[in-house]
Amino acid sequence: METGLQDRPTYQLVNISQKYSSNVFIEIDNRKIDYKSIMGVMSLGLAPNTTITLIVVELMKESY
């Protein structure tokens, strides 16, 4: 039986997202989860073929 996001690929994607200073979120059904949190992503319990929204917010530094 096929399930949604598997542990290893999820860990790898979260690990990659943690290398960047941008804020990364995954949104589904009005729930927004920090994509840098493995527990948060796994808690979504995504099923195969589920449509998600990936949000990346670049942090900008002000220059004076």
PQR file of N, CA, C, O and H, with PARSE charges and radii, in Angstrom:
ATOM      1  N   MET A   1       0.843  -1.181   0.000 -0.4000 1.5000
ATOM      2  CA  MET A   1       0.000   0.000   0.000 -0.0000 2.0000
ATOM      3  C   MET A   1       0.890   1.245   0.000  0.5500 1.7000
ATOM      4  O   MET A   1       1.758   1.397   0.859 -0.5500 1.4000
ATOM      5  N   GLU A   2       0.672   2.107  -0.943 -0.4000 1.5000
ATOM      6  CA  GLU A   2       1.480   3.323  -1.077 -0.0000 2.0000
ATOM      7  C   GLU A   2       0.904   4.425  -0.196  0.5500 1.7000
ATOM      8  O   GLU A   2      -0.306   4.651  -0.173 -0.5500 1.4000
ATOM      9  H   GLU A   2      -0.034   1.984  -1.641  0.4000 1.0000
ATOM     10  N   THR A   3       1.781   5.101   0.523 -0.4000 1.5000
ATOM     11  CA  THR A   3       1.351   6.219   1.346 -0.0000 2.0000
ATOM     12  C   THR A   3       1.962   7.499   0.805  0.5500 1.7000
ATOM     13  O   THR A   3       2.587   7.486  -0.255 -0.5500 1.4000
ATOM     14  H   THR A   3       2.764   4.917   0.505  0.4000 1.0000
ATOM     15  N   GLY A   4       1.793   8.586   1.507 -0.4000 1.5000
ATOM     16  CA  GLY A   4       2.292   9.880   1.061 -0.0000 2.0000
ATOM     17  C   GLY A   4       3.792  10.008   1.200  0.5500 1.7000
ATOM     18  O   GLY A   4       4.541   9.090   0.867 -0.5500 1.4000
ATOM     19  H   GLY A   4       1.285   8.597   2.369  0.4000 1.0000
ATOM     20  N   LEU A   5       4.226  11.161   1.698 -0.4000 1.5000
ATOM     21  CA  LEU A   5       5.661  11.409   1.843 -0.0000 2.0000
ATOM     22  C   LEU A   5       6.297  10.350   2.732  0.5500 1.7000
ATOM     23  O   LEU A   5       5.855  10.120   3.858 -0.5500 1.4000
ATOM     24  H   LEU A   5       3.618  11.907   1.968  0.4000 1.0000
ATOM     25  N   GLN A   6       7.319   9.723   2.226 -0.4000 1.5000
ATOM     26  CA  GLN A   6       8.032   8.708   2.983 -0.0000 2.0000
ATOM     27  C   GLN A   6       9.085   9.374   3.871  0.5500 1.7000
ATOM     28  O   GLN A   6       9.481  10.511   3.616 -0.5500 1.4000
ATOM     29  H   GLN A   6       7.678   9.910   1.312  0.4000 1.0000
ATOM     30  N   ASP A   7       9.534   8.678   4.899 -0.4000 1.5000
ATOM     31  CA  ASP A   7      10.468   9.253   5.869 -0.0000 2.0000
ATOM     32  C   ASP A   7      11.766   9.758   5.250  0.5500 1.7000
ATOM     33  O   ASP A   7      12.154  10.904   5.481 -0.5500 1.4000
ATOM     34  H   ASP A   7       9.213   7.754   5.106  0.4000 1.0000
ATOM     35  N   ARG A   8      12.436   8.929   4.475 -0.4000 1.5000
ATOM     36  CA  ARG A   8      13.753   9.306   3.959 -0.0000 2.0000
ATOM     37  C   ARG A   8      13.688  10.488   2.979  0.5500 1.7000
ATOM     38  O   ARG A   8      14.433  11.453   3.154 -0.5500 1.4000
ATOM     39  H   ARG A   8      12.121   7.998   4.287  0.4000 1.0000
ATOM     40  N   PRO A   9      12.822  10.445   1.953 -0.5600 1.5000
ATOM     41  CA  PRO A   9      12.754  11.605   1.054  0.2800 2.0000
ATOM     42  C   PRO A   9      12.312  12.880   1.779  0.5500 1.7000
ATOM     43  O   PRO A   9      12.783  13.972   1.461 -0.5500 1.4000
ATOM     44  N   THR A  10      11.418  12.738   2.741 -0.4000 1.5000
ATOM     45  CA  THR A  10      10.983  13.907   3.513 -0.0000 2.0000
ATOM     46  C   THR A  10      12.155  14.478   4.287  0.5500 1.7000
ATOM     47  O   THR A  10      12.365  15.691   4.289 -0.5500 1.4000
ATOM     48  H   THR A  10      11.036  11.850   2.999  0.4000 1.0000
ATOM     49  N   TYR A  11      12.920  13.621   4.944 -0.4000 1.5000
ATOM     50  CA  TYR A  11      14.093  14.070   5.694 -0.0000 2.0000
ATOM     51  C   TYR A  11      15.073  14.784   4.766  0.5500 1.7000
ATOM     52  O   TYR A  11      15.613  15.832   5.120 -0.5500 1.4000
ATOM     53  H   TYR A  11      12.750  12.636   4.943  0.4000 1.0000
ATOM     54  N   GLN A  12      15.304  14.218   3.580 -0.4000 1.5000
ATOM     55  CA  GLN A  12      16.251  14.825   2.641 -0.0000 2.0000
ATOM     56  C   GLN A  12      15.788  16.214   2.189  0.5500 1.7000
ATOM     57  O   GLN A  12      16.593  17.142   2.121 -0.5500 1.4000
ATOM     58  H   GLN A  12      14.866  13.366   3.293  0.4000 1.0000
ATOM     59  N   LEU A  13      14.510  16.357   1.884 -0.4000 1.5000
ATOM     60  CA  LEU A  13      13.985  17.659   1.448 -0.0000 2.0000
ATOM     61  C   LEU A  13      14.031  18.688   2.573  0.5500 1.7000
ATOM     62  O   LEU A  13      14.380  19.846   2.343 -0.5500 1.4000
ATOM     63  H   LEU A  13      13.856  15.603   1.939  0.4000 1.0000
ATOM     64  N   VAL A  14      13.682  18.273   3.780 -0.4000 1.5000
ATOM     65  CA  VAL A  14      13.752  19.182   4.927 -0.0000 2.0000
ATOM     66  C   VAL A  14      15.201  19.589   5.176  0.5500 1.7000
ATOM     67  O   VAL A  14      15.482  20.759   5.438 -0.5500 1.4000
ATOM     68  H   VAL A  14      13.398  17.333   3.967  0.4000 1.0000
ATOM     69  N   ASN A  15      16.113  18.635   5.096 -0.4000 1.5000
ATOM     70  CA  ASN A  15      17.532  18.901   5.307 -0.0000 2.0000
ATOM     71  C   ASN A  15      18.061  19.917   4.287  0.5500 1.7000
ATOM     72  O   ASN A  15      18.824  20.815   4.642 -0.5500 1.4000
ATOM     73  H   ASN A  15      15.885  17.685   4.883  0.4000 1.0000
ATOM     74  N   ILE A  16      17.660  19.774   3.038 -0.4000 1.5000
ATOM     75  CA  ILE A  16      18.071  20.729   2.002 -0.0000 2.0000
ATOM     76  C   ILE A  16      17.510  22.120   2.307  0.5500 1.7000
ATOM     77  O   ILE A  16      18.227  23.112   2.182 -0.5500 1.4000
ATOM     78  H   ILE A  16      17.040  19.044   2.750  0.4000 1.0000
ATOM     79  N   SER A  17      16.249  22.204   2.700 -0.4000 1.5000
ATOM     80  CA  SER A  17      15.630  23.508   2.965 -0.0000 2.0000
ATOM     81  C   SER A  17      16.296  24.217   4.141  0.5500 1.7000
ATOM     82  O   SER A  17      16.293  25.447   4.199 -0.5500 1.4000
ATOM     83  H   SER A  17      15.666  21.398   2.802  0.4000 1.0000
ATOM     84  N   GLN A  18      16.870  23.456   5.084 -0.4000 1.5000
ATOM     85  CA  GLN A  18      17.513  24.053   6.251 -0.0000 2.0000
ATOM     86  C   GLN A  18      18.837  24.732   5.908  0.5500 1.7000
ATOM     87  O   GLN A  18      19.376  25.477   6.726 -0.5500 1.4000
ATOM     88  H   GLN A  18      16.873  22.458   5.038  0.4000 1.0000
ATOM     89  N   LYS A  19      19.363  24.488   4.723 -0.4000 1.5000
ATOM     90  CA  LYS A  19      20.629  25.087   4.311 -0.0000 2.0000
ATOM     91  C   LYS A  19      20.466  26.532   3.847  0.5500 1.7000
ATOM     92  O   LYS A  19      21.458  27.235   3.654 -0.5500 1.4000
ATOM     93  H   LYS A  19      18.925  23.882   4.058  0.4000 1.0000
ATOM     94  N   TYR A  20      19.232  26.979   3.667 -0.4000 1.5000
ATOM     95  CA  TYR A  20      18.971  28.309   3.138 -0.0000 2.0000
ATOM     96  C   TYR A  20      18.382  29.214   4.212  0.5500 1.7000
ATOM     97  O   TYR A  20      17.701  28.748   5.126 -0.5500 1.4000
ATOM     98  H   TYR A  20      18.426  26.408   3.823  0.4000 1.0000
ATOM     99  N   SER A  21      18.651  30.512   4.092 -0.4000 1.5000
ATOM    100  CA  SER A  21      18.143  31.461   5.085 -0.0000 2.0000
ATOM    101  C   SER A  21      16.676  31.805   4.859  0.5500 1.7000
ATOM    102  O   SER A  21      16.031  32.369   5.743 -0.5500 1.4000
ATOM    103  H   SER A  21      19.204  30.890   3.350  0.4000 1.0000
ATOM    104  N   SER A  22      16.147  31.475   3.697 -0.4000 1.5000
ATOM    105  CA  SER A  22      14.744  31.767   3.397 -0.0000 2.0000
ATOM    106  C   SER A  22      13.827  30.972   4.315  0.5500 1.7000
ATOM    107  O   SER A  22      14.177  29.889   4.784 -0.5500 1.4000
ATOM    108  H   SER A  22      16.671  31.017   2.979  0.4000 1.0000
ATOM    109  N   ASN A  23      12.643  31.531   4.561 -0.4000 1.5000
ATOM    110  CA  ASN A  23      11.607  30.788   5.266 -0.0000 2.0000
ATOM    111  C   ASN A  23      10.865  29.958   4.229  0.5500 1.7000
ATOM    112  O   ASN A  23      10.488  30.470   3.175 -0.5500 1.4000
ATOM    113  H   ASN A  23      12.358  32.411   4.179  0.4000 1.0000
ATOM    114  N   VAL A  24      10.654  28.685   4.521 -0.4000 1.5000
ATOM    115  CA  VAL A  24       9.983  27.782   3.596 -0.0000 2.0000
ATOM    116  C   VAL A  24       8.797  27.164   4.322  0.5500 1.7000
ATOM    117  O   VAL A  24       8.936  26.628   5.421 -0.5500 1.4000
ATOM    118  H   VAL A  24      10.961  28.269   5.377  0.4000 1.0000
ATOM    119  N   PHE A  25       7.634  27.244   3.696 -0.4000 1.5000
ATOM    120  CA  PHE A  25       6.421  26.696   4.290 -0.0000 2.0000
ATOM    121  C   PHE A  25       5.727  25.793   3.285  0.5500 1.7000
ATOM    122  O   PHE A  25       5.865  25.971   2.075 -0.5500 1.4000
ATOM    123  H   PHE A  25       7.521  27.679   2.803  0.4000 1.0000
ATOM    124  N   ILE A  26       4.984  24.828   3.794 -0.4000 1.5000
ATOM    125  CA  ILE A  26       4.133  23.983   2.968 -0.0000 2.0000
ATOM    126  C   ILE A  26       2.713  24.222   3.476  0.5500 1.7000
ATOM    127  O   ILE A  26       2.465  24.211   4.681 -0.5500 1.4000
ATOM    128  H   ILE A  26       4.873  24.683   4.777  0.4000 1.0000
ATOM    129  N   GLU A  27       1.786  24.437   2.543 -0.4000 1.5000
ATOM    130  CA  GLU A  27       0.414  24.753   2.924 -0.0000 2.0000
ATOM    131  C   GLU A  27      -0.548  23.781   2.270  0.5500 1.7000
ATOM    132  O   GLU A  27      -0.448  23.478   1.081 -0.5500 1.4000
ATOM    133  H   GLU A  27       1.988  24.445   1.564  0.4000 1.0000
ATOM    134  N   ILE A  28      -1.478  23.301   3.072 -0.4000 1.5000
ATOM    135  CA  ILE A  28      -2.524  22.402   2.594 -0.0000 2.0000
ATOM    136  C   ILE A  28      -3.753  22.595   3.479  0.5500 1.7000
ATOM    137  O   ILE A  28      -3.639  22.622   4.704 -0.5500 1.4000
ATOM    138  H   ILE A  28      -1.560  23.547   4.038  0.4000 1.0000
ATOM    139  N   ASP A  29      -4.903  22.727   2.874 -0.4000 1.5000
ATOM    140  CA  ASP A  29      -6.166  22.877   3.612 -0.0000 2.0000
ATOM    141  C   ASP A  29      -6.084  23.943   4.710  0.5500 1.7000
ATOM    142  O   ASP A  29      -6.474  23.692   5.850 -0.5500 1.4000
ATOM    143  H   ASP A  29      -4.996  22.705   1.879  0.4000 1.0000
ATOM    144  N   ASN A  30      -5.586  25.108   4.372 -0.4000 1.5000
ATOM    145  CA  ASN A  30      -5.463  26.238   5.305 -0.0000 2.0000
ATOM    146  C   ASN A  30      -4.536  25.984   6.480  0.5500 1.7000
ATOM    147  O   ASN A  30      -4.593  26.708   7.475 -0.5500 1.4000
ATOM    148  H   ASN A  30      -5.269  25.312   3.445  0.4000 1.0000
ATOM    149  N   ARG A  31      -3.679  24.968   6.387 -0.4000 1.5000
ATOM    150  CA  ARG A  31      -2.646  24.712   7.400 -0.0000 2.0000
ATOM    151  C   ARG A  31      -1.309  25.055   6.789  0.5500 1.7000
ATOM    152  O   ARG A  31      -0.960  24.551   5.722 -0.5500 1.4000
ATOM    153  H   ARG A  31      -3.633  24.380   5.579  0.4000 1.0000
ATOM    154  N   LYS A  32      -0.554  25.916   7.463 -0.4000 1.5000
ATOM    155  CA  LYS A  32       0.778  26.289   6.977 -0.0000 2.0000
ATOM    156  C   LYS A  32       1.795  25.738   7.964  0.5500 1.7000
ATOM    157  O   LYS A  32       1.748  26.048   9.154 -0.5500 1.4000
ATOM    158  H   LYS A  32      -0.837  26.326   8.330  0.4000 1.0000
ATOM    159  N   ILE A  33       2.716  24.918   7.461 -0.4000 1.5000
ATOM    160  CA  ILE A  33       3.718  24.255   8.289 -0.0000 2.0000
ATOM    161  C   ILE A  33       5.105  24.715   7.857  0.5500 1.7000
ATOM    162  O   ILE A  33       5.373  24.857   6.664 -0.5500 1.4000
ATOM    163  H   ILE A  33       2.754  24.667   6.494  0.4000 1.0000
ATOM    164  N   ASP A  34       5.975  24.944   8.818 -0.4000 1.5000
ATOM    165  CA  ASP A  34       7.371  25.287   8.535 -0.0000 2.0000
ATOM    166  C   ASP A  34       8.034  24.072   7.894  0.5500 1.7000
ATOM    167  O   ASP A  34       8.125  23.011   8.511 -0.5500 1.4000
ATOM    168  H   ASP A  34       5.757  24.828   9.787  0.4000 1.0000
ATOM    169  N   TYR A  35       8.500  24.231   6.646 -0.4000 1.5000
ATOM    170  CA  TYR A  35       9.073  23.108   5.919 -0.0000 2.0000
ATOM    171  C   TYR A  35      10.435  22.700   6.456  0.5500 1.7000
ATOM    172  O   TYR A  35      10.971  21.663   6.065 -0.5500 1.4000
ATOM    173  H   TYR A  35       8.426  25.093   6.145  0.4000 1.0000
ATOM    174  N   LYS A  36      10.995  23.503   7.343 -0.4000 1.5000
ATOM    175  CA  LYS A  36      12.282  23.148   7.940 -0.0000 2.0000
ATOM    176  C   LYS A  36      12.096  22.262   9.172  0.5500 1.7000
ATOM    177  O   LYS A  36      13.071  21.882   9.820 -0.5500 1.4000
ATOM    178  H   LYS A  36      10.559  24.345   7.660  0.4000 1.0000
ATOM    179  N   SER A  37      10.858  21.939   9.489 -0.4000 1.5000
ATOM    180  CA  SER A  37      10.530  21.094  10.641 -0.0000 2.0000
ATOM    181  C   SER A  37      10.087  19.716  10.157  0.5500 1.7000
ATOM    182  O   SER A  37       8.999  19.568   9.601 -0.5500 1.4000
ATOM    183  H   SER A  37      10.066  22.248   8.962  0.4000 1.0000
ATOM    184  N   ILE A  38      10.923  18.720  10.368 -0.4000 1.5000
ATOM    185  CA  ILE A  38      10.583  17.364   9.928 -0.0000 2.0000
ATOM    186  C   ILE A  38       9.295  16.872  10.590  0.5500 1.7000
ATOM    187  O   ILE A  38       8.473  16.224   9.942 -0.5500 1.4000
ATOM    188  H   ILE A  38      11.807  18.839  10.820  0.4000 1.0000
ATOM    189  N   MET A  39       9.119  17.175  11.870 -0.4000 1.5000
ATOM    190  CA  MET A  39       7.911  16.735  12.579 -0.0000 2.0000
ATOM    191  C   MET A  39       6.671  17.441  12.023  0.5500 1.7000
ATOM    192  O   MET A  39       5.605  16.837  11.901 -0.5500 1.4000
ATOM    193  H   MET A  39       9.787  17.701  12.397  0.4000 1.0000
ATOM    194  N   GLY A  40       6.820  18.716  11.691 -0.4000 1.5000
ATOM    195  CA  GLY A  40       5.698  19.458  11.119 -0.0000 2.0000
ATOM    196  C   GLY A  40       5.263  18.880   9.784  0.5500 1.7000
ATOM    197  O   GLY A  40       4.071  18.686   9.542 -0.5500 1.4000
ATOM    198  H   GLY A  40       7.685  19.207  11.790  0.4000 1.0000
ATOM    199  N   VAL A  41       6.228  18.605   8.923 -0.4000 1.5000
ATOM    200  CA  VAL A  41       5.911  18.061   7.599 -0.0000 2.0000
ATOM    201  C   VAL A  41       5.291  16.674   7.725  0.5500 1.7000
ATOM    202  O   VAL A  41       4.296  16.379   7.063 -0.5500 1.4000
ATOM    203  H   VAL A  41       7.196  18.763   9.120  0.4000 1.0000
ATOM    204  N   MET A  42       5.864  15.829   8.561 -0.4000 1.5000
ATOM    205  CA  MET A  42       5.333  14.474   8.732 -0.0000 2.0000
ATOM    206  C   MET A  42       3.932  14.493   9.352  0.5500 1.7000
ATOM    207  O   MET A  42       3.118  13.609   9.084 -0.5500 1.4000
ATOM    208  H   MET A  42       6.673  16.069   9.098  0.4000 1.0000
ATOM    209  N   SER A  43       3.655  15.509  10.184 -0.4000 1.5000
ATOM    210  CA  SER A  43       2.342  15.584  10.836 -0.0000 2.0000
ATOM    211  C   SER A  43       1.215  15.850   9.842  0.5500 1.7000
ATOM    212  O   SER A  43       0.048  15.620  10.160 -0.5500 1.4000
ATOM    213  H   SER A  43       4.315  16.227  10.401  0.4000 1.0000
ATOM    214  N   LEU A  44       1.545  16.330   8.644 -0.4000 1.5000
ATOM    215  CA  LEU A  44       0.514  16.590   7.646 -0.0000 2.0000
ATOM    216  C   LEU A  44      -0.124  15.305   7.134  0.5500 1.7000
ATOM    217  O   LEU A  44      -1.282  15.311   6.717 -0.5500 1.4000
ATOM    218  H   LEU A  44       2.492  16.518   8.386  0.4000 1.0000
ATOM    219  N   GLY A  45       0.621  14.206   7.163 -0.4000 1.5000
ATOM    220  CA  GLY A  45       0.078  12.932   6.690 -0.0000 2.0000
ATOM    221  C   GLY A  45      -0.402  13.015   5.250  0.5500 1.7000
ATOM    222  O   GLY A  45      -1.506  12.573   4.933 -0.5500 1.4000
ATOM    223  H   GLY A  45       1.562  14.201   7.502  0.4000 1.0000
ATOM    224  N   LEU A  46       0.419  13.575   4.383 -0.4000 1.5000
ATOM    225  CA  LEU A  46       0.030  13.777   2.995 -0.0000 2.0000
ATOM    226  C   LEU A  46      -0.182  12.452   2.272  0.5500 1.7000
ATOM    227  O   LEU A  46       0.608  11.518   2.413 -0.5500 1.4000
ATOM    228  H   LEU A  46       1.316  13.934   4.640  0.4000 1.0000
ATOM    229  N   ALA A  47      -1.247  12.389   1.507 -0.4000 1.5000
ATOM    230  CA  ALA A  47      -1.551  11.208   0.706 -0.0000 2.0000
ATOM    231  C   ALA A  47      -0.993  11.404  -0.702  0.5500 1.7000
ATOM    232  O   ALA A  47      -0.736  12.536  -1.111 -0.5500 1.4000
ATOM    233  H   ALA A  47      -1.888  13.148   1.393  0.4000 1.0000
ATOM    234  N   PRO A  48      -0.803  10.310  -1.448 -0.5600 1.5000
ATOM    235  CA  PRO A  48      -0.335  10.452  -2.829  0.2800 2.0000
ATOM    236  C   PRO A  48      -1.274  11.344  -3.639  0.5500 1.7000
ATOM    237  O   PRO A  48      -2.487  11.340  -3.429 -0.5500 1.4000
ATOM    238  N   ASN A  49      -0.700  12.102  -4.561 -0.4000 1.5000
ATOM    239  CA  ASN A  49      -1.436  12.984  -5.462 -0.0000 2.0000
ATOM    240  C   ASN A  49      -2.138  14.141  -4.752  0.5500 1.7000
ATOM    241  O   ASN A  49      -3.068  14.729  -5.305 -0.5500 1.4000
ATOM    242  H   ASN A  49       0.285  12.105  -4.732  0.4000 1.0000
ATOM    243  N   THR A  50      -1.711  14.469  -3.549 -0.4000 1.5000
ATOM    244  CA  THR A  50      -2.259  15.616  -2.839 -0.0000 2.0000
ATOM    245  C   THR A  50      -1.623  16.889  -3.382  0.5500 1.7000
ATOM    246  O   THR A  50      -0.408  16.955  -3.566 -0.5500 1.4000
ATOM    247  H   THR A  50      -0.956  13.991  -3.100  0.4000 1.0000
ATOM    248  N   THR A  51      -2.448  17.897  -3.637 -0.4000 1.5000
ATOM    249  CA  THR A  51      -1.933  19.175  -4.113 -0.0000 2.0000
ATOM    250  C   THR A  51      -1.561  20.032  -2.915  0.5500 1.7000
ATOM    251  O   THR A  51      -2.360  20.222  -1.998 -0.5500 1.4000
ATOM    252  H   THR A  51      -3.435  17.844  -3.488  0.4000 1.0000
ATOM    253  N   ILE A  52      -0.339  20.546  -2.937 -0.4000 1.5000
ATOM    254  CA  ILE A  52       0.152  21.397  -1.861 -0.0000 2.0000
ATOM    255  C   ILE A  52       0.616  22.720  -2.454  0.5500 1.7000
ATOM    256  O   ILE A  52       0.787  22.845  -3.667 -0.5500 1.4000
ATOM    257  H   ILE A  52       0.310  20.392  -3.682  0.4000 1.0000
ATOM    258  N   THR A  53       0.816  23.695  -1.590 -0.4000 1.5000
ATOM    259  CA  THR A  53       1.420  24.962  -1.982 -0.0000 2.0000
ATOM    260  C   THR A  53       2.726  25.089  -1.230  0.5500 1.7000
ATOM    261  O   THR A  53       2.758  24.947  -0.007 -0.5500 1.4000
ATOM    262  H   THR A  53       0.677  23.593  -0.605  0.4000 1.0000
ATOM    263  N   LEU A  54       3.803  25.355  -1.946 -0.4000 1.5000
ATOM    264  CA  LEU A  54       5.109  25.569  -1.339 -0.0000 2.0000
ATOM    265  C   LEU A  54       5.372  27.074  -1.357  0.5500 1.7000
ATOM    266  O   LEU A  54       5.328  27.700  -2.415 -0.5500 1.4000
ATOM    267  H   LEU A  54       3.777  25.471  -2.939  0.4000 1.0000
ATOM    268  N   ILE A  55       5.642  27.646  -0.203 -0.4000 1.5000
ATOM    269  CA  ILE A  55       5.851  29.084  -0.062 -0.0000 2.0000
ATOM    270  C   ILE A  55       7.286  29.320   0.388  0.5500 1.7000
ATOM    271  O   ILE A  55       7.723  28.771   1.400 -0.5500 1.4000
ATOM    272  H   ILE A  55       5.678  27.137   0.657  0.4000 1.0000
ATOM    273  N   VAL A  56       8.014  30.137  -0.364 -0.4000 1.5000
ATOM    274  CA  VAL A  56       9.391  30.491  -0.015 -0.0000 2.0000
ATOM    275  C   VAL A  56       9.441  31.999   0.165  0.5500 1.7000
ATOM    276  O   VAL A  56       9.094  32.755  -0.743 -0.5500 1.4000
ATOM    277  H   VAL A  56       7.659  30.582  -1.186  0.4000 1.0000
ATOM    278  N   VAL A  57       9.874  32.431   1.341 -0.4000 1.5000
ATOM    279  CA  VAL A  57       9.969  33.853   1.644 -0.0000 2.0000
ATOM    280  C   VAL A  57      11.438  34.192   1.832  0.5500 1.7000
ATOM    281  O   VAL A  57      12.074  33.729   2.779 -0.5500 1.4000
ATOM    282  H   VAL A  57      10.156  31.818   2.079  0.4000 1.0000
ATOM    283  N   GLU A  58      11.970  34.997   0.932 -0.4000 1.5000
ATOM    284  CA  GLU A  58      13.382  35.403   0.998 -0.0000 2.0000
ATOM    285  C   GLU A  58      13.525  36.512   2.019  0.5500 1.7000
ATOM    286  O   GLU A  58      12.802  37.508   1.978 -0.5500 1.4000
ATOM    287  H   GLU A  58      11.453  35.373   0.163  0.4000 1.0000
ATOM    288  N   LEU A  59      14.451  36.334   2.924 -0.4000 1.5000
ATOM    289  CA  LEU A  59      14.730  37.359   3.928 -0.0000 2.0000
ATOM    290  C   LEU A  59      15.655  38.395   3.323  0.5500 1.7000
ATOM    291  O   LEU A  59      16.726  38.064   2.814 -0.5500 1.4000
ATOM    292  H   LEU A  59      15.038  35.525   2.957  0.4000 1.0000
ATOM    293  N   MET A  60      15.242  39.636   3.380 -0.4000 1.5000
ATOM    294  CA  MET A  60      16.032  40.729   2.809 -0.0000 2.0000
ATOM    295  C   MET A  60      16.688  41.518   3.940  0.5500 1.7000
ATOM    296  O   MET A  60      16.068  41.779   4.971 -0.5500 1.4000
ATOM    297  H   MET A  60      14.372  39.904   3.793  0.4000 1.0000
ATOM    298  N   LYS A  61      17.921  41.884   3.737 -0.4000 1.5000
ATOM    299  CA  LYS A  61      18.635  42.714   4.700 -0.0000 2.0000
ATOM    300  C   LYS A  61      18.556  44.171   4.228  0.5500 1.7000
ATOM    301  O   LYS A  61      18.759  44.478   3.054 -0.5500 1.4000
ATOM    302  H   LYS A  61      18.425  41.671   2.900  0.4000 1.0000
ATOM    303  N   GLU A  62      18.262  45.032   5.162 -0.4000 1.5000
ATOM    304  CA  GLU A  62      18.213  46.453   4.817 -0.0000 2.0000
ATOM    305  C   GLU A  62      19.619  47.017   4.757  0.5500 1.7000
ATOM    306  O   GLU A  62      20.471  46.674   5.576 -0.5500 1.4000
ATOM    307  H   GLU A  62      18.097  44.783   6.116  0.4000 1.0000
ATOM    308  N   SER A  63      19.853  47.871   3.799 -0.4000 1.5000
ATOM    309  CA  SER A  63      21.160  48.536   3.720 -0.0000 2.0000
ATOM    310  C   SER A  63      20.952  50.021   3.967  0.5500 1.7000
ATOM    311  O   SER A  63      19.988  50.619   3.490 -0.5500 1.4000
ATOM    312  H   SER A  63      19.161  48.150   3.133  0.4000 1.0000
ATOM    313  N   TYR A  64      21.854  50.590   4.704 -0.4000 1.5000
ATOM    314  CA  TYR A  64      21.734  52.021   5.039 -0.0000 2.0000
ATOM    315  C   TYR A  64      22.848  52.793   4.430  0.5500 1.7000
ATOM    316  O   TYR A  64      22.919  54.010   4.599 -0.5500 1.4000
ATOM    317  H   TYR A  64      22.637  50.105   5.092  0.4000 1.0000
TER
END
